[in-house]
Amino acid sequence: GDLEFFGAHGLAEIERPFLLMTGSEDYPDEKAELWDGLRGDGHQHTQITGGAHNVFTDYSGIIEDQSVDAQTGFDIVNAWVLAWARVHSGDRSAQPLLFGDVVVSAAAVDVP
């Protein structure tokens, strides 16, 4: 999510659970401002340790420094987004992944 698209007022209006996925090397001030602007319950911030802005793309590690390769970034994002969709559509079987009861890669994922 780009903070400029929502603005502080727009963030406060989000009524559904919000999944924020970031890389630890990506714009820390903007991440904090976006996260702090959310209201309500059920939001989750998942951070890929060592990932930069493009950790989720084919550009992973090419145009910026990061320690996560593109395939690992894709695997993490795919697993987390699918788990998020399952949990928030009523299938609780993926909940252990989202809340740290199942470790995918302790070196790569942090739930702050």
Wavefront OBJ file of the C-alpha trace (Angstrom):
o trace
v 0.000 0.000 0.000
v 1.235 3.430 -0.919
v 0.427 5.867 1.863
v -0.229 8.671 -0.628
v -3.098 6.686 -2.181
v -4.917 6.394 1.135
v -3.862 9.417 3.165
v -4.347 9.479 6.934
v -8.127 9.888 6.625
v -8.416 7.003 4.153
v -6.409 4.669 6.369
v -8.667 5.410 9.320
v -11.687 4.411 7.179
v -10.461 0.863 6.454
v -12.882 -1.403 8.285
v -11.597 -4.795 7.158
v -8.433 -6.525 8.375
v -5.413 -5.155 6.518
v -2.321 -7.188 5.618
v 0.822 -5.086 5.281
v 3.751 -7.001 3.777
v 7.113 -5.284 3.651
v 10.818 -5.926 3.417
v 13.006 -4.925 6.345
v 15.181 -2.808 4.014
v 12.217 -0.894 2.534
v 11.213 2.668 3.500
v 10.996 2.350 7.306
v 9.409 5.779 7.862
v 6.591 5.191 5.380
v 5.885 1.718 6.797
v 5.613 3.114 10.314
v 3.344 5.964 9.209
v 1.071 3.616 7.283
v 0.880 1.096 10.138
v 0.244 3.797 12.739
v -2.599 5.252 10.639
v -4.663 2.062 10.704
v -7.539 1.841 13.176
v -9.552 -1.135 14.335
v -8.596 -4.750 14.892
v -7.312 -7.652 12.859
v -4.493 -5.934 10.978
v -1.188 -7.726 10.494
v 2.262 -6.509 9.484
v 4.484 -9.243 8.060
v 8.045 -8.291 7.247
v 10.519 -10.237 5.110
v 13.875 -9.921 6.841
v 16.556 -8.751 4.415
v 14.025 -7.856 1.737
v 13.991 -4.476 0.030
v 11.255 -2.714 -1.965
v 11.310 -5.232 -4.809
v 11.483 -8.408 -2.710
v 8.164 -9.475 -4.254
v 9.238 -8.998 -7.888
v 11.532 -10.296 -10.625
v 13.820 -7.354 -9.767
v 14.587 -8.841 -6.358
v 18.264 -8.222 -5.603
v 18.981 -6.712 -9.028
v 18.313 -2.976 -8.609
v 18.819 -2.785 -4.848
v 20.744 -4.641 -2.188
v 18.950 -7.357 -0.299
v 19.665 -10.850 0.911
v 16.433 -12.479 -0.300
v 16.343 -13.977 -3.790
v 13.275 -13.552 -6.007
v 12.031 -17.146 -5.657
v 12.164 -17.017 -1.856
v 10.323 -13.680 -1.911
v 7.626 -15.128 -4.181
v 7.279 -18.230 -1.994
v 6.859 -16.169 1.176
v 4.351 -13.786 -0.382
v 2.344 -16.581 -2.003
v 2.144 -18.562 1.261
v 1.227 -15.523 3.367
v -1.392 -14.087 1.026
v -3.062 -17.468 0.570
v -3.047 -18.065 4.335
v -4.450 -14.562 4.921
v -7.248 -15.133 2.377
v -8.102 -18.520 3.881
v -8.244 -17.264 7.466
v -10.335 -14.224 6.565
v -12.781 -16.289 4.538
v -13.440 -18.638 7.446
v -10.841 -21.405 6.927
v -8.801 -21.325 10.141
v -6.418 -24.103 9.003
v -3.854 -21.528 7.831
v -3.935 -19.484 11.040
v -0.796 -21.128 12.536
v 1.280 -19.797 9.631
v 0.058 -16.233 10.112
v 0.653 -16.135 13.838
v 3.980 -17.912 14.144
v 2.892 -21.358 15.280
v 4.310 -22.820 12.054
v 7.809 -21.734 11.084
v 8.413 -21.448 7.347
v 11.870 -19.922 7.634
v 12.888 -18.242 10.853
v 15.617 -16.371 8.976
v 13.248 -14.848 6.441
v 9.975 -13.877 8.142
v 9.199 -11.678 11.125
v 5.781 -10.828 12.531
v 6.500 -7.632 14.490
l 1 2 3 4 5 6 7 8 9 10 11 12 13 14 15 16 17 18 19 20 21 22 23 24 25 26 27 28 29 30 31 32 33 34 35 36 37 38 39 40 41 42 43 44 45 46 47 48 49 50 51 52 53 54 55 56 57 58 59 60 61 62 63 64 65 66 67 68 69 70 71 72 73 74 75 76 77 78 79 80 81 82 83 84 85 86 87 88 89 90 91 92 93 94 95 96 97 98 99 100 101 102 103 104 105 106 107 108 109 110 111 112
